[in-house]
Amino acid sequence: MAANLSAVAYLISGVLFIMALRGLSSPETARRGNYFGIAGMVIAIVTTILNPHVLGFDLIILGLGIGAVIGTVIALRIQMTAMPQLVAAFHSLVGLAAVLVASAALYAPESYGIGIAGQIKMASLVEMSLGAAVGAITFSGSIVAFAKLQGLVKGDPLVFPGQHWLNLLIGIVIVAIGVVFVLNETIPLFWLLVALSFLIGFLIILPIGGADMPVVVSMLNSYSGWAAAGIGFTLENTALIITGALVGSSGAILSYIMCRAMNRSFISVILGGFGGEAAAAVSGGRSDKSVRAGSADDAAFIMKNAGSVIIVPGYGLAVAQAQHVVREMADKLKEEGVTVRFAVHPVAGRMPGHMNVLLAEANVPYDEVFELDEINSDFSTTDVAFVIGANDVTNPAAKTDPQSPIYGMPILDVENSITVLFVKRSLSPGYAGVDNEVFYRDNTMMLFGDAKEMVEGVIRAL
């Protein structure tokens, strides 16, 4: 009876997770999707705790308490600018959990009902080795992604001769060790498999440059899901299998969509940044060219007399937490009869949907926010493109320089507007380390300073 109730509860939890993903696919229903996800997770946790096989609650309650405190503190203190590295850090914890659960099942199989030490079911050994390997790759890869996003290491691709052949060799060795482990259940081989998986996790993320980091975050999200699903089979936990499969498949689909949006090869990114050998990016602005600098008053005058303005948000908007004042500026312009729209690049910021979240937080109407393919052709008939720190995703080098790390990535064609107002602290390059030719165009006016302060100045002038 208890087993049947648990199965039904886990099924309900899985349905709620599916509804959560459906809700999160659109800004209008994202809040509802979050509620579905919370409800599904509560049901899954309560069902697991009430399992008759649970003999003691001390460590469980202690773990839940510690996790709840840490999660609450992080949620209250985290800034939107740090959200991408937080996501990467959470992915690493999922991967590490998969490795720890697999190792626990290896040493105490009786507790999991998968046999006895030395005689574990072959299917369980396959699940354990896959879950541990993918979990280890997720852990180490996410640590590298976190370090790059946090600025602890450079975002430039780290490449060396023969790295892809080395990755291939390690991958083959991991598969061979996994097969031998499944056949012989040798504990040292399990830990060798985990160690090599940790190593290849580092090796496949280090060569990926800063411009591709949003894809990496999405890809690691997929890895963490597959790791969870593999361990779900070992634990014979339906909710974990469903959740892991949902996260794994949705993350893979999102990664594929983003790769297409950036004109990147999905397989290349997964296997460790093939094509990341592009020439090293420049380290600073071009001192041999001059720019036309303006003030908030200049920007207000130009936009007030424009017929149409397209606002292009980027990471600079997130850093300055300027989303609310930008919405206020847009409202002021609309009162003056100006048509205002927002253009969002799929990989603007540091993670998928970064700019959409910020604009939604500021209550920007959804019908005023357009994706790249919906609005890109409109820049040529637009009076003003108001760019806020969106460097790499507006850089024409992606179309003109085959040696550029961002070459081939579709960009927002802001340079085709009659006037480009570019808000930036300095002429320093973007996260990919590439100088932006738009800065030096005759139709560009640079607005140097903090994005929030600059936009507040524009509002006052309006």
N, C-alpha and C positions, 0 to 999 in steps of 0.2 A: 504493500500500500504506500509506504513512504517513498519507495523508488518511483512509483507512478506519479505521485505528487511532485517529486523533484523534477521528473522529466517534463511534466506539464509546465511547471514554474520556469524551467530553463527555456522551454519553447516560447513562452510568453515574453521572457527576457529577450530572446533572439528576435522576435517580431518587433519589439520596441526598438531594438538597435537598428533594424532595417528601416523603420519609420523615422528614426533619428537621422540616418544618412539621407533619406529622402527629404527631410525638412532642411537639412544643412546645405542642400544643393541650390537653394535660392535665398537671397537676403530677406525676402518677405516672410519666409517660414523658418528662418534659422533659429529664432528664439524658441519656437515650438519644438523644433528638432532637438534642441538642447534638453528641453524638459523630458522628451521621450527617452533620450540617452541616459539621463539621471535616473529616471524611473526604472529602466531596464537594468542598470548597474545595481541599484538598491535591491531589486528582486533577486539578482544573481548572487549578491553577497549574502543576503539573508538565507537563501536556499542552501548555499554552501555551508554556512555556519550551522544550520539546523540538520545537516546530514547526520544520520545515526552513527556513522563511522567516526565522527569527531568525538574524541574521548576527553579532551581538555580544552578549556577556553582561555586559560591564562595568557599564553603566548599570542593567541589570536587577538584577544582584546588589546594586549600591549601593542601589537603591530598595527592594528586599526587606529589606536589612539595616536601613536607616533606619526603614522601616515596622515591622519586627519589634521594634526597640528601643523606639520610641515606644509601640506597642501593649502591650508587656510592662510598661513603666513605668506606663502609665495603668491597666492591669488590676490591678496590685499596689497602687496608691495610691488609686484612686477609691473614694469612699464611696457607699453606697447612696443617700444623700440627693442626691448629684450625678449619679446615673445618668440622670435624664430629660434634663438639659442636655447630658450626654455623647452621648446618642443623637441629640439635635438637631444637635450639632456634627458627628457622623459623617455624618448625612444631608447636611449642607452640603458635605462633602468629596465625596460621591458625585455631587452635582449639579455641583460644580466640575469633577470629572473628566470628566463627560459633555460639558461645554462645551469643555474642552481637547482631548479626543479629536476632537470634531467639527471644531474649528478646525484641528487637525493634518491631518485628512483633507481639509479644504478646500485647504490649502496644499501638501500632498504626496499627491495622490490615487493616484499610481503605487504608493506603498508599500502601499496598501490594496487594490489591484486593482480600483479603481472608475472607472478612466479616467485622463485626463491633465488638467492644469490648463486650465480653460476649456471642457473637454468631459467633465465628470463625468456619470455616468449619472443620469438624472432621478430614478429610484427612490432612489438614494443621496443626492441633494440633499434629497429629502423626508425621509428618515430623519435626515439631519444637522440639518436645520432643526428638526424636532420634538424630537430629542434635546437640541439646544442650548437650545431655548426652555424645555422642561420642566426641564432641568438648571439653567438660570439661575434659574428660579422657585424650584426646590428650594433652591438655594444661598442666595439672599437671604432667602427665607421662613424657612429653618432658622436663619439668623443672628439674625433677629428673635426666633424662639422661644427660642433659646439665651439671648439678652440678657434676655428676660422671666423665664425660669426661673432664671437666675443672679442676678436682681435688679438687673441693670445698668440696666434701664428698668422703669418701673412696669408692673404686669400689667393695669392698667385699659385698656379699649378706647380706642383713639385714633381718634376720629371727627370728620368735618368735613362741612359741607353739600356735597351732590353727589358724594360719594366713590364711590358705586356707579356713577353715570353716567360718572365718570372712568375707573373700572376697566373698564367696558364699552367705552368709546371706545378705551382702550389695547389691550384684547383684540382688537378689530376691526382696529386698525392692525397689530398683530402678525401676525394671520392674513393681511392684505393684503400685508405685507412678505414673509412667508414664501412666498406664491404667486409674487410678482414675482421673488424670489431663485431659486426653483426653475426659473423660466422663463428667467432671464437669467444666473444664476450670478455675481451682482455681489457682490464681497467687502465693500464698504462697507455694503451692505444686510444682509449676515449679521451684522456687528457692531452695526448699529442694532437688528436683531431681538434680539440678545443683551442689549443695553443696556435696551431696553424690557421684556424679560422679567425682568431683574434688578429693575427698578423696580416692576413689578406684583407681584413676589414680596413686596416690602416692603409694598405697599399692601393686599394681601389678608390679611396676617397681623397687621398693626398694629391693625386694628379688632376683633380677636378677644380677648375678655377672659380673665382668669386662670382663671375657672371652666371654660372650654372648652379649656384648654391640652392636656389629655390627648388630646382629639380631634385637635388640631393636630399633635401629635407623631406620631400614627398616620397622619394624612393626608399629612404630609411623607414618612413612610416609604413610602407608596404612590407619591408623586411620584418619589422617588429610584429606585424599581423601574422605573417606566415610562421614566425617563431612561436607565437602564442598558440596558433592552430596546431602545430606539431606537438607541443606539450599538452594541449587539450586532449589529443588522442591518448597520450601516455596516462593522463589522469582520468581518462574516460569521462570528461566533463563536457557535456553538450554545449553549454553556454560559451565556454572558452573556444571550442571548435568553431561555432557560428561566428562569434565576435572576431576571432583571428582571421577567419576567411573573409569576412566583410572588410576588415581593415586592410588585409593584404590585397584583395582584388581592387578595392576602391583606390588605394594608394597607387597600385600599378597603373590603373586607368588614368588617374590624374597625372602621373609622371609621363605617361605616353602623350596625353593631351598637351602638357607643357613643353615636352620635347618638340612636338609638331609646331607649337607656337613660337619656339625659339630656333626652328630649323636645325635641331640637333638629332642625332641618331640615338634612338632609345636604347638599343643594344650597346652602343658605344659608351653611353653614360653609365649604364649598369655595370659594364665590365671594367670601369676605371678610367673614364675620360679619354678614350681614343680620340685623337684630334686635339688634345690639350697641349700639343707640342708647339702651338703657335708662338710666334715671336714674343719676347718679353714685353710687357706693357711699359709705357712711359711712366715715370714716377711723379711727374708734376705738370703744371700748366706750361704752355709754350710762351716763353719770355720774349720771343722774337716777333710776336704779334700783339697788336693793341686791341683793346675792347672798348665798347661804349658803355660807360657806367651811368646809371640814373638813380633817382630817388623815389620814395613812395609817392610824392606829389606828382612826379612825372608819370608814374605808372597809373595813378588814379585818373589823371587828365586823359591819357591815351585810351584807357578802358571805358571811361565815361562817355567818350565820343565815338566808341566803336559800336558796330551793329551786332557783332557776335564775338564771344570769348569762349575759348576752350581751356579749361583748367586741367593741367597734367600733374597729378600728385606723385611724389616719389619718396624715397627714404628720408629726405630732408624734412618732409612734412611730419613723419613719425618722430624724428629726433626732436623737433621743436614742439611737438604736440600742438600743431597749428590747425588741426582739422576743424575745430569749432569756429575759429576766427575766419577761416577760409569760407565756411558756409555762410557766415555773416556777411563777408565781402560779396559773395555771390548773390545774396538776398538784396544787398544795396544796389548792385549793378542791375538786377532785374527790375527794381523800382525805377531805375533810370531808363528802362525800356530796352536794355541790352539782353540778347539771348545768351544764356550761360549753360554750358554743358561740361561734364567731366569725362576725361579720357583716361582709362585705366589699362596699363599694359599687364599681360598675364603674370609677368615675373617682377613687377615693380615692387621694391622693398626687399625683404629677405626671406619671404616664405609665400606660398600660394595664398592669394586672397588678402594679402596684408593691407593694401590700399582700400579694398572693399570694406574691410572691417572698420578701418578708421573713418571712412565716409559714413558708414551706417551708424557708427557711434555718435557722429555729429548730426544725425538725422537729415542727411542730404537725401532728397527724394530719389527713389530708385530709378525713376524714368529719366533722370538727368545724368545717370552714370552709364557710360558706354564702353564696351570692350574695343580692343584695337581694331579688329576687322570690321566693326560696325561704324567707326568714326574716322578711320585713318584718311579716307579719301576726302573728308570735309575740311582738312586743314588748308588746302589750297584755296578755299573760298571763305576762310575765316580771317577776321580782322586781327585778332590777338590770340596768341597761344601763351598762357600764363603758366610757366613751368616752375614747380617747387621741388628742387632737389632731385628730379628724375633724370639722372645723368646718363647711365649706360643705355637705358631704353629709348633715348632720344638721339643717340650718337650715330651720325651718318657713316662712321667708319665701319659699321656693321654691313653697309651696302657697298662700300668703295675700297676697303683695304683687306685684301685676302690674308695678310699677315696678322691681322688684328685678332685677339682672343675672342672677340664677340662677332667675328665675321659670319654672316649668314643668318644672324638673329633678326627677325622682323622688328622694326622700330616704329615708334610714333613719329610721323613726318612733320614735326613741329616747324622745321625750317621752311616749309612751304607756306606758312602763314604770312600775312602782310607784315606783322610785327611779332617778335618773340620777346617776351619779358621773362628773364631767367633769374629766379631767386636762388642764391647760393652764397655760402659764407666766403668762398674764395674760388680761384680757378683750379683748385686741386681736382685730379681725376676722380671718377666714380669708383665703386667697389671693385670693378674689373681692372682698375688701374690704367684706363685709356683716356687720353685727352679728348675733349669734345669740340669738334670743329664749329659747332653751332655758336659757341661763345664768341667767335671772331667774325661772324657774319655781319654784313652791313645792316641787316634788318633786326639784329638782336640788341637788346638793352639789358645789361647785367645789373641786377639789384642785389648788391652785396650786403650780407647781414643775416641775422637770425630770422628764420622764416616767419615765426609768430610775430616778432616785433615789426618786421617789414609789412606784413599784411595788416597789422593793427594800424600802422602809419597810413596805408592805403585807405582803410576804412575812415580814419579821421579826415583825410583829404576829400573823400567822397562826400 
